[in-house]
Structures are given as structure tokens and as C-alpha cells.
Amino acid sequence: MPGNNACNLAIAGNFWHDFGITWHRPLTCFIIRVIMGLELRQTLKLSQQLVMTPQLQQAIKLLQLSRIELVDMVRQELLENPFLEEVVEERDEKPEERVKSVEMDEAYTREAANNADWEDYLGDFASTSRQSAPRESEVPEDSSAFESRFSSHPTLEGHLLWQLRLSPLNAKQQEIGEAIIGNLSSSGYLEANFEELSTLVDCSREEFETVLKIIQRFEPVGVAARTPQECLLVQIEVMHYDRDHILLSLVRDHLEDLETRRYKPVMRKFKLSSGDLKEYLDIIQSLNPMPGASFGAVEPAYVTPDVYVYQSDNDFLIALNDEGLPQLQLSSLYSDSLESVSGAKDKEYFQERIRSASWLIKSLHQRQRTLYKVAESILKHQRAFFENGPSRLRPLILKEIAEDVGMHESTISRVTSNKYVATPYGVYELKFFFNSSLALSDGNEVGSESVKVLIKKYISEEDPKAPLSDERIVELLKDALKLNIARRTVAKYRTALGIASSTRRKEVL
């Protein structure tokens, strides 16, 4: 339709001309073709995708929770879900209290049916029998001390404020002291200067220096210092070593030289022999450059094992730690409550809560079963460790355990995260048993953790005056394990263990 196209172009040209835009025929033709090419179409497409249900997400989350987090999570569910209840076991029952009526027998039968999985839990997931389980679980050395549970760890701020209250200072000086103590770092150094503190407390520099000098002589001595030199000089003054001008000069002007072991220029400057310098170094090393470090604000974390591995004769027994973990069951009142509900929304809520409670019980059962299987497989692969100690740890990867228990590697990774096992040689994280391999000269392999244990052993037994170099450690490893290892690998393992080099470990003669 040439006529229609020409008409359309003319209309388009008039339209653009009304807006003051110059009309270009080729551009207008292109725009009209694009507009005429747009249309709505309906298509049918079939595809597959993996959707994680809330129940599956909950099961995965339970796998990677630590024991403490799991107990908190279960107790939170007990508070939120009315259809969950905890099984309360009555152990010290009198003989006459065991006599039940017919109605109580029926109730107990219904309760046992609801809780069948938990009744068989110990027998399914422990290599010990039910009769021996209480005896095996009573391990006195695993229980923490009474003081570690209830005593509070003193803080640096509280310790200094206590001394400040006992000091013969007036109200103004007490206020200045509180401002100084409130601006200390975890290592005990003063992080604020006079100008910053004067905005908190109206005081002169002389008043500030007076109170600061008093606090620096509190216990621990040297606290509230502004530099390491000031911290050590205060300790020297309290120890009455401040009459020795050489010692004062070494700390005030040559502390960096002593740290980097540049001894010869210092000995020439003060005309000291090696013996005299060693005496000064002994005094300086007896001082504490971080007086507040012993008052750490972070409380120590106590680890409770998730799995116990006991040695019995020539075999090992595995038992899961269920102490503090509530045993769950569906509430015995849920069936009556569900029948009495008439509203559709209420009934849907009841059914959803019941499904959530049932799934939680099954997920906990599955988590414990998976943990037991993984621990059993680790015991099988690392039996030499459980028999002879960390030096016999063999190379192990997640894939070997996954193939053994018939699960995916990601599942094994989640199960072994934040889980601990008590062994005859101490408590270890399950991740500890997975380590890389190093090739031996005879074609066999040895675990990297075993090599680290030997390196630590060699260094602990060395002569402090002649520490072992990395090259010497390489030779010892070759003699002991027939291991072909590079010096840089030994240095990497030594650094990972937090051990300094031989030059830094060497004592000054």
C-alpha cells in the first residue's frame, strides 16, 4: 500500500514538526518499522529447578550448628511451638509409684508410640549398650571446674577503679582518674591525649599529669603509659633501678636497637662487654611492655565435646554427648485440640505447627545419626591416631568420608564444622582429622599435621643456646620419616604453629 505508507509518513512528519523537531524521512521509516514489529506473544516453556523447602533449610541448618547453638535452638522451639514438649525422665521412683492404672498405661503406650525414635536413640547411635551407657558417660576429667562456671573474670578497668577508690584523692582527682581509666586500650596504654580528656573533665595539664603518674604506679605497674618507653621506665623506677643512667638510656633511646638485635653499636657507645649487656637485657626482658594484657576482656571459651571415643581393651567405643539436649516428643494433647478446632484458619495453623514439630524431631534424629556415622568413619580411617597419637595422623580428605558414608562432601563439611571429639589424646575439632598429604621417599604418604607435631617436638627439645634451623629440621624429618620436604615448607609449618625463627629463639650469650 504505497499510498498508505506515504500518508503515514506525512502524518509522522507533521507530528514531529509540531514539536519543533526536524523531520528526516529515513529515520521516521526506521521508527515506524520498529513500532510495527512490536507485538505480544504467548509461549509455553518447560523447565526444572531445585527449590529448597523451609524444612530442608532447617535440616541443613541443624547439621552445621554447634552443640551449644543446637541446645539454644531446641529450647527456643519448645517455647514457640505448643505441640512440642520435653520428655521428663523420673529416675528415682519408689516401687509403689510404678504401679499405674489402666488409663495411665494407655497414655504411656500412646506416648511411647509418639516418641519411638527417641526411645531407640541411644541404642542406634552409640557403640555401647544401654546398661553401660551411664557408666561410660561419667567421665570426671571432662567436667569443668566449679570456679570456671560461676566466677567472673576481673577486667582491667574494674581492677584500676577499685584501686582508685582506695587512693587518697579528692573528688576532682577521682573524676580525672576515671576519665583516664576509661580511655585505656586492652593492653593498658592510654589512647587519648590531654586535649581530648580535657573536653571530658575540666582540668589543667598539671592536674592531669599528677593523676596520671599515680595511676601508672597502680597494679599492674606501667599501666596508662603513652609509649612503650614510658611504660618500661615507670617499672624501672618502681623497681629502684632508675639510678643506672645506662639502663635508662637503653630503654629511652635504644629500645629499637635492642629489639632488632643491633648490639655492637650499643656496646661501643656505652663501652659494655657482652656480659654487661646481657645483664641489662635480662632486666629489660623481666619488664612487662603490655601490663593490661593479663586482664583480657574476652572470657575463655570452654569446649564441650559432641562425640566421645573411649578405648576399651583393643577396641574403641563411640558415644554421642546428649547432656543438656532436650528429648522432644509431640504433645499428648494435640489430637484432642485438633478435633475441637472448627475454624479453617485455626485448623490450618494447628496442622502447620504439628508438621513443624514432627519435622524438627526427625531432623534432630537425622543429625545425630549423620554425626555418629561420620565419627565412626573417621575412627576407621584414622585408627592409627587413636592408637598412637597425633604423630600417626594420616592424610584424609572430605571425599573419602563422603564415599564411605554415602553422602555428599558438602554434608560432611557441615557435619564436621564446630563439632569436637574427645579422644584418649585430648579434645580435637573434627576438621583436625582432615589434612593434606606429603609424599615419602618409599611412595607412601604422611599427613601434614603429623609433620607439624614432629616440628613442634623437635623445637621443644632443642638447646635454647643453639636452636635448630629450618635446614636442620629438614634433615631430622628426612631421617625420621624418609620425607622429601623443602625448607620453605618447614618454615611455613613453623609459622603456622606460631614459632619464631631460630635467630629470634636464640638466647643472647
N, C-alpha and C positions, 0 to 999 in steps of 0.2 A: 504494500500500500504506500506508494511513493507520496501520494498526496497527504495521507495522514502523517507520515514522518515529517514532511515539510511543515505541516500545521503544528505538530508538536514542537518542532524546533523554533518556530516563530513564537509560540506561546512561551517557551522557555526563555527565549531572548528578551521578550517583553518583561518577564518576571525578574530576571537579573537586572534589567535596565531600570526598573522601578526602585531597586535598592542602590542604584548608583554604581553597579558593577559592570565593567566592560564585558560584552558577550563575545566568547570565542566559540565558533562552530565546532571544531574538533573536540574541545573539552566538554562541551554540552552533550555531544553524541556519546562520549565515553560514560558520562554520569548517567545518562538515560539507560544505557545498556546494563550498567551495574545495578540500577534500581529495578529494572525489569527482570534481572537474573535472581533477585532475592525471592524466596518462597519458603513456606512452612512444609516440612515433610515429617512423617511418622515412620520410625524404623523400629524393628524388633531385634534386640541383641541379647544373646545368652552368654553369661559369664559365671565363673566360680570365684568365690573369695572366702577367706578364713575370717570368721567373726568370733572374737573371744567373749564368751558369756560372762556375766558377773561371777558366776560360780567358779568358772575356770580361772578367772583372775584371782579369786580368793584362794584357790588351791595353790596357785603358783606363788602367791604372796606368803602363804604359810610355810612353803619349803625354805625360803630364804630368811625367815625370821630366826633370831637367836632365841635361846630358851627363856630369857627374861622377857623379851618382847612378846613371845608366844603366850606366856602366863598373863601378861597385862591385856593382851588382845582377847583371850578367852574370858577373863573376868569382866571385861567391858561388854562382851556379847551376853554374858549372864545378866547384866544389868539392863540391857536394851531389849532382849528378846524374852517375852514372858513364857514362851514354850520351851525354854531351856532351863534345866535345873541341875544342880551338882549332886552327885551321889555321895551321901554321908555314910561312912562305914562305922559301925559300932563294934569295937573290938572287945572291950571288957564287959561282956554281958554275963549276967548271972544265969544259972541254969533255968530258974523259973521264968526269966524274961524271954527265953527262947520258945516257950510254948505259945503258939499262935492259934487264933480262931480260924474257922473255915473261911470267913471273909478276908482275913489278913493273908491267908495262904493264896487266895485267888488274886489279891492285889500284888503279892510278891511275884506270882507267876507272870502276871501281865508286865510288871516292871522288869523282870529278867528278860522277857521277850524283847522289850524295847531296848534293852542295854546289852544285848548278846555280844556285840562286838567288843565292848569294854570288858566284859567278864572274861573273855578269852585273850585279852590283850597281853598279859604277862607271859602266858604260855606260848603265844605266837612269836613274840618279839624279844625273847631272852633265851640264851642258851642254857640258863639254869632252870631248875624245876621250880614249881610254886612253893614247895616246902623249904627249899634252900634259898629262895629269893630274899626273904627278910634278913637272913644271916649274912648273905653276900653283900647286901646294901649297907650294912652297918660298918662303915669304914671310919674310924676315929680320926685318922690323919687328914681326911678330906674335909672335915668340918672346920670352919674358920673360928678364930679366937673370939671370945665374948667381947673383948675390948674393941675389936675391929668392927663390930656390928653397932655399938651404941656410943662409943666415944667420938667426940668431934675433933677434927684436926685443927690446931691453932693456926691462925693466919698471922702474917707479918703485921698487918695494920692493928689487929686486936692486941698483939703482944706489945707493940710500941705504945698504944694508947693506955694500956694497963700501967706501964712504967711512967708515962706522962702524968697520970692521975696521982701517982705516989711521989712525984717530984715536988720540991718546994718552990713552985712557980705561981705567980699571980694570975688573975683571970685573963689579962691581956696576953701574957706569955703562953698560957694554956691554949688560947684561941690561935695564936701563931703556930704553935706546935701541932695542933690538929690540922691546920692547912698544909703544913709541911708533910706530915704523915699521910695525908690523903692524896698526895701527888707523888708517891713513890712507885717505882716500877716493881715487877715481880722479883728482880734480882737485888732490890734495895737501894737503887740510885734515885736521886731527886731529878724528876723530869721537868720541873718548872723552875724558872729563874725568879729573881726578886721582883722584877717588874710585873710578871704575871701573878705572883702571890699577893702583891700589894693591892691588886684590884679586888681580892677576896677579903683581905684583912688590912685595915689601915695601920701601918706601922712604918717605922724608919728602917733604913738599912742596918743601923747599929743594933736595933732590937731584933731584927731578923737573923743577923749573924750570931747574936748571943744565944738565941734559942736553938739555932741550927747546930751550934757547937755542942750544946747539951745533948741534943738528940743523937748526934753522931757518936756519942760515948755511951749510948744505951746498949743493951744486949739485943742483937749481935753488934759488936763494935765495928764502926765504919759505915753503918747504915746512914742513908740520906746524904752520901757523898755525891759530888757532881762529876768527878772524874776518877778513874782507877788510881791515879797517883794520890789524890786526896784521901781515898778510902784506905790505901795502904799506909799512908803517913799517919793517919789517926790511930791505926792499930799499932804502929811503931811507937807512937807517943804513949799509949796506954801500957805497952809492954816495957816502957822505960829504956828503949833503945835509941831515943832521939838525940842522945849526946854524941853519937857517932856521926860526924858530918859526912863520911864516905857513904854510909848506908843511906842517909837522907838524899845525897846527891844521886846515888844509883837509882833510887825509886823516883826521884823528881825529874831527872834529866836523861837517864839511860835505861828506862824500862823497856823501850822498844828494842834497844841493842841486846838486852838480856833475853828478850823473847825470841829474837831471831838468832841467838847464839853467836853474836859478834863479840867474843870475849877479849880478843887480843887488843883492840883499841882501848877498851876499858881498863885492861890490866896495865897498859903502857901509861895511860893518863893518871891513874892513881898509884902506879908503881906497886902493883899487887902480884903476889905469886899465885899459882893455880890453887894451892891450898887455902890461901886467904880468900880468894874469890869464891871458892866452894863454901866456905863458912857463911859468907854474905848471902849466897844463893840459897843455902839451907834456911836462913832466917826469912828471906823473902818468900820462899815456897811454903813456909809454915803459915803465912798470912792468907786470909780469905778475900779474894778480889770480888766475890759476889756474896755478901753477907746475908742477903734475903733469900737465897736460893733454897735454904733448908725449910722455909715456910711457904711451900708451894700452895697455891690456891686450889689446885686441882686435886681432888681426892683420888686415891688409888682405886683402880677398877679390879674387883675380885671376880675371877672366872669360875663358873660352876660347870663342870663337865656335862655334856649331853649324853655321853656314852662312857661306860666303864668296861675296861678289858682286864680281867683277872687271870692270873696264872694258877692253874690247878694241876699239879703233877707235871705231866708232859704236854698238857693241852691248855688252851686259853678259853675263857668264858666271856661272853659279851652280854651286857645288861644295859638297857636304856634307863636314864635317870628320869623318873616320873615324880620326884618330890616337888610338891608345890603346884603341880599341874592338875587342875580340877578334872575329875572324870564326869563327863556330861551324859545326860540322857534326856529324852523328851518328857515333858511334864505329864504326869499321870492324869491331869485334869483336861488335857487338850481335847480329847474325844467328846467329853460331855459339853465342853464350851462350844465346840464346833456345831454340835447338833442343836444347841439352843439359839444359835445366831439365825436371824431371819433376813436381815438386810443383805443385799447383794454386795455392797462395798465392804461391809464388815466381814462377810464370809470370804471375800477375796483377800482381805488383809490377813485373816486367820490362816488361810491356806498358804499365803506367801511366807508368813512367819514360820509356819511348820516346815515348809520346804527349806527355808534358810537354816533352821536348826538342824534338820536332818543332814543337809549338805555339810554343815560345819563338823558334825560328828564324823561323817565319812571322810572328810578332808584331813581331820586330825589323825584318824586311823591310817589313812594312806601316807601321811607324812611320817609317822613313826615307823611304818613298815618299810618305807623307802630308806629312811635313815639307818635302820637296822641292816638292810641288805647292803648298803654302801659300806658300812663299818665292817661287815663280815667279809666283803670283797677286799677291802684294804688290808684286813688281817691276813687274808690268804696271800696277797701279793707282797706284803711287807713283813712276812713272818720272821725273817732274819732280824729285823729291827726289834720286834717284841721279844726275841730270844736273847739278843746280844747288845742292843743299844743303838744309839743314833749313828755310830760309825758303820753300821751294816745296812744303812738305808739304800735301797736300790732305786734306779730311775723308774719313774712312773708318770703316766700322763692320764688325763681325763678319759681319753678314748678307750684305754684298756679297761677301766672300771665300767664305763658305759656299755661296752660289749659284753662284759661279764654278767652284769645285772639286767641287760636287755632294755636299757633306757638311753635317752639322748644325752649328749655331752652337756647341753645347757642345763638339763635337770640335775646332773651330777654336780655341776658348778654351783647351782643354787643350794643343793643339799649340804655341800661342804663349806659354804660361806657362814662365818660367825658360829661355827659349831666346834666344840672341843671334846677331846677324848682323854680320859685318864688311863695312862699306861703304867707298867712297872717302872718306867724310867722318867716319869713326870707327865704333866698335862701339856698336850700339844693341840694346835688347831688342825683340823682335818686337811686344810690346804698344805700343811707342812709335809705331808707324805707324797705330794706331787712335786717332783723336781726333775731338772734336765739331767742328761747323761753325759759322761765323759768317757772317751774310748781308752781302753787299756792296751798295752802292747801285745797281749795274747788274744786280742779280739773281743774280749768281754767288755762290759760297761760298768761304771760306778756312778752313783748319784752325786750330784753337786753338793748336797747337804752333808754327805759323808766327808767330802773333801774339806768343807768348811769346819767340820768338827775336828778333823786332824790338824788343820792350820791353827785353830784356837788352842788345841792341846800342845802343839809344839811351842807356840809363843808363851803359853803359861808356864812351861817348864824351862824356858831359856835362862841364860845368865844375864841379869839386868845390866851388867857392865859390858857384855858383849852380845847384844841382841842379834837374833837371826835375821839375815837379809832375805829379800824375796828370792834371790837366786839360790840361797842355801835351803829355803823351804821347798823349792822346786826339786832339788836333789833328794831331800828327805822323802818327798811324795813319790818320786820315782823308785826309791829303794823299798818303800813300804807297800805301794800298790802297783808298781810297774806301770805308772801312769805317765803318759806323754802330755805334759801341761806346760803352757807358756808362762813366762814371768809376769806378763801383764794380766793374765787370768788370776794368778795368785794375788797380785796387787788389788784386783777388782774384788775378790772374795774377802781380802783383809779389810778393805774399806767398807764393804757391806757389813762386816762384823763390828765396825766401829773401833778398829785397832789402828794406831798410828804407825808410821813407817819406823824402820829400825833406827834412823838418825834421831828421831824425836823420842824414841823409847830409851835411848842410851843415857845412862846416868853420867853426870859430869864427874870426872876424876878429881 
